Amino acid sequence: MSANLAFGAGGYRAMDRPVLIDRDYLGELMADDLGDLAGALEDAARDDGDRGFSALDQAVTARDAAAAQAAAHALKGAGGSLGLTRFAAAAEEIMITAGAGTPPRADEIAHLRALWSDSLDAYRHFFRAGAA
């Protein structure tokens, strides 16, 4: 998986090193006094993520590449809405592969779940540090 992508105004772009969260995007949220919405945004994204992973698990069990593509697309959106660039890029790769007819493997889903967890931790840490 290409973990060295970041999302910006022009879409995903190559980075010199892997980026876990888009600090500029999150900084803009804080600068616009939207930092107090961080928890609500995280809750909504977490709900979307839970639904997306559940749908992805069902799609893989059924070997349904189209359903896996739709679930990965939803996960990409959940991560992108929080600026979780590495997660969104990984979900996009699964989405593309599934769109070509190949459902993701169990190890790819495990990697995506771990990246989701790590990315949400980084998101929370960013806002805790900004509030201090």
Sequence and secondary structure as in RCSB ss.txt:
>XXXX:A:sequence
MSANLAFGAGGYRAMDRPVLIDRDYLGELMADDLGDLAGALEDAARDDGDRGFSALDQAVTARDAAAAQAAAHAL
KGAGGSLGLTRFAAAAEEIMITAGAGTPPRADEIAHLRALWSDSLDAYRHFFRAGAA
>XXXX:A:secstr
    EEEETTEEEE SS  SS HHHHHHHHHTT GGGHHHHHHHHHHHHHHHHHHHHHHHHTT HHHHHHHHHHH
HHHHHTTT HHHHHHHHHHHHHHHTT    HHHHHHHHHHHHHHHHHHHHHHHHHH 
